Every structure is written in C-alpha cells, then in structure tokens.
Amino acid sequence: MNPSSYASLPERFFARVPPTQVEAPGLIKLNRALASDLNLDLSALDAPALAQLFSGNVLPRGIVPIAMVYAGHQFGHFVAQLGDGRAILIGEMRDREGVLRDIQLKGSGRTPYSRSGDGRAALGPILREYLVSEAMHALGIPATRSLAAVSTGESVQRETTQPGAILTRVAASHVRVGTFEYFAARGDVAGVKILADYVIERHYPQCAAQGNSPYLALLQQVVSRQAALIARWMNVGFIHGVMNTDNMAVSGETIDFGPCAFMDTFDPATVYSSIDERGRYAYANQPNAALWNLARFAETLLPLIDADTQRAIASATEAIATFETLFNDDWLDGMRRKLGLSTSEPEDRRLAEDLLKAMHRSQADFTLTFRALCAAAGGPQGDEPVRGHFVNAGDYDEWAQRWRARVSREAISPAARAESMQQTNPAYIPRNHRVEQVIVAAVERGDFAPFEEFSQVLAAPYTERAAFAGYANPPQPEERVLQTFCGT
C-alpha cells in the first residue's frame, strides 16, 4: 500500500490525523476476492493481525493517514464545511487492471471535521454498507466496495448503546461534488483548479487533451458518468436515500450507503430514509436530484471553463442540458435488456413505461416481476408466475400481448432471450427485511452466520440456487421495513 496521492495536495485540502486506537478489534469479514483484485497479499496474517490492521491500530510503514475536507448541499441547504468526520484515508493501491483505488477506514475515530460526532460507527450500519456495496458491485453497478469489517470491542452511543465497528472501504477516489464546493465557497479558484487537475489526471485523463477546455470536458464526463449511474440505480429499484452533494462522487461510483434500500412493491414515490421527510430523494426523484447536484458542480467550475462569466455559464448550461437525454437513453437501454430486446424501436419506451404503470397499479414486486418475465420469454406457458404478482392479472395480460408482438420481430430465439434476461434481472437483492435480520442477529446475539450466508447469496445475484430460494421472497407484512437510518 502506498500513501494517498491526495496527501500530496496542499495542506488546506485535508487534515493529517491517525485512526484512534480501539480496545479489542476482532475480524468480522475479510473480502479475499477484493484483496486479490488489489494485489494485496495477506496470507501471512492471521485473524488477530488482520483485525489490528483493518481497525487502524497498526498501519503499514510510510502511510500518511488523512481526513478530507469538503462542503455540501444537504437536502438543498448549503453547509460550508463538512469533511470526513468519521473516516480516514490511509492510502491507495493499483488493482489488477491498473486502476488506482483509495483505501479508507470508516468509523475510525474523531477528526477535525467530526463536529459534535464521536467519529465512530455502529455495527449495524457497517454491516449494511458491506452487504449493499458488495451487492451493487455484483449487480454490475459502479460502487465503492468493502474490503473488511472489524468489531472494535467498544460501544457507541446512538439511540441505544450499540457495538462499534469499522469498515475498510475501497473507492476509485473519495472526491465529491462537495469537495469542489468547499473551495468554490471560499473564492479559492486556485484550489478548485488544483482539485480539477487532480480529478482529470486520476479519472479523466482524456480531458487534458481538450486544448483550452479541459474543465468543460471534465464537466461533460462527470455528467455522462452520473447519467449512466442513476439509470442503473433505477433499473434495479435502488434508492440511495441521501443524495446530497457531499454524497456524489465525481468518479461516477455509488458512495455512502446510509439509509439506502431496494424497493419491494413498485411505487415511484417510495422513500425509506428516515431523514427524507419530504421525499426529496424518492425513487422517481433521483434523476432530478442528480441533475441538481451536477448544476452545483458546474457552478464551481465556471471560473475555469471561461474567463468570461457569461460564456462560461452558456457552456456549462449546455453540458448540463445533456443529462436528460443521456439518462433517458441509458435507462431505456437497461429496460430493453430487462425486457429481452436486442434491437431498438420507437415504441420501446412506452412499452417499458406501461409495464411499470401496470406494476404500480397492481402492487407488483419490482425484482420478482422482472425475474419472472425471464421464464415468460419462452412463451405464454410461462405467464402464470408473472400474473401472480399482479393484483389485477388483466393488467399484465394486456401488456404481455404487446410485449410478445414486439419480441416476435427480433431474430433471437426465445431460449436465448430468456437466458439473456436472466443475466440482467437479478433473483436476489439485499432486501430491507433480510438486511435487518442480519443486523439483529449480529448486534443482539453476536451471530454473524446470517451475515456470512447473505454475503454469499448477494455475490451471485443472477444465479438461482435452491438452498437460497427464500432470499428471493419479498417480506411478509410483519417483516416490512418502512424506514432506514443513516446510523451516524
């Protein structure tokens, strides 16, 4: 592991701070597959030594741990200074593909940016982030990943006293829209330029070749990445829950899995986050929330895009305006794959939207409906399982006639279509009630077996296995989780 390249930036970008020592760290889980991807050889370390390493009690030689400073719009309200209040960036590594990856400890103690917080993390939110971030990766959605989880042997005080834990998080980087906002809010144009140059070199080197407009090219790239990311969220029914600008990574990865959730019954207005009282970040609002955040990012880059403010605004506005088309195209491409369509026709969008409307009217489960369609792709004999998800089966029957007329115009065989759809429509997602069951078992009984098994299930979401069949089921009425919490 090497020191973070971010630590080579000027001192005003971060604070040097070591992780706080913990009393009795214990290894909960090491993601050995990810460690291998990072070329990280840990074979010589036993569980106690790994716990010491991933708790931050012992750091590799030469490491310069830092906490990054940033600002952010939180539910639309600007906070001029936030920063890593309970996370410490300890270094970086290149993975097998040559991509530089940050290694960060989350829940590792107070930093200068903790404000009134204790800098710690409770076990429940750490397990949630581990499960959901790794599930996102297995689903093919760009996301930060979880390398290890350790217990601290100490308690943290939230609404109740809870066991503490630390997550080792791996990310393409931890630079956020809010990082740019921090310097822009202080009129530190030089700081914005240093940050933009760092991001270009690390994530978008092609922008450096754009002559006099590398920063406009940067904006265009970030807009494109975010459009694709949000479309993928929507295609699997994922709800981030807290899409503040400090939770939007400019790399295009999903970051900060606080009150996130996957919906069960399809409803565009679904909100799980306990702090999103007005539904600002509801499922259907996520594209608009991303666009709003991107506009804030564009504002920070204006002095770099053009010395003439009006020309800069015009160029940035044009770049931001591409988001809607990019998102809609990405979303529709994803929906075509979910419906087994390999070609494009003008009515495809309406076909997809009408299915979602029928699912909403009939209270159909989002994931199970699309998974059942895989079998229905073989012919009408496979319709019954899909019909069973609709309160009014006629809603499905009417739509299915149009769908079959559409797929009949494609060259692919029904069997090949069904197989393709099975690689797009997951059988398993981290359903809220299952995540809660894992957390309860670990927190209340010290039982990590459910966490381990659920991790195995989510690592292969497109492969149905008889032993794990129950994990595909939606919650019973008494199991429904209606609110999720940040855990801070």
Secondary structure, DSSP 8 states (H G I E B T S, - for coil): -B--GGGGS-GGGEEE------SS-EEEEE-HHHHHHTT---TT--HHHHHHHHHTSS--TT---EEE---EEETTEEES----SSEEEEEEEE-TTS-EEEEEEESB---TT-TTS-SBEEHHHHHHHHHHHHHHHHTT--B-EEEEEEEEEEEEESSSEEEEEEEEEEES---BHHHHHHHHHTT-HHHHHHHHHHHHHHH-GGGGGSTT-HHHHHHHHHHHHHHHHHHHHHHHTEE-S---GGG-BTTS-B---SS-EE-SB--TT---BTT-TT-TT-GGGHHHHHHHHHHHHHHHHHHHH-SSHHHHHHHHHHHHHHHHHHHHHHHHHHHHHHTT--S--TTHHHHHHHHHHHHHHTT-BHHHHHHHHHHHTT-GGGHHHHHTT-SSHHHHHHHHHHHHHHHTTSSS-HHHHHHHHHTTS-S----HHHHHHHHHHHHHH---HHHHHHHHHHTSTTS--GGGGGGGS---GGG----B----
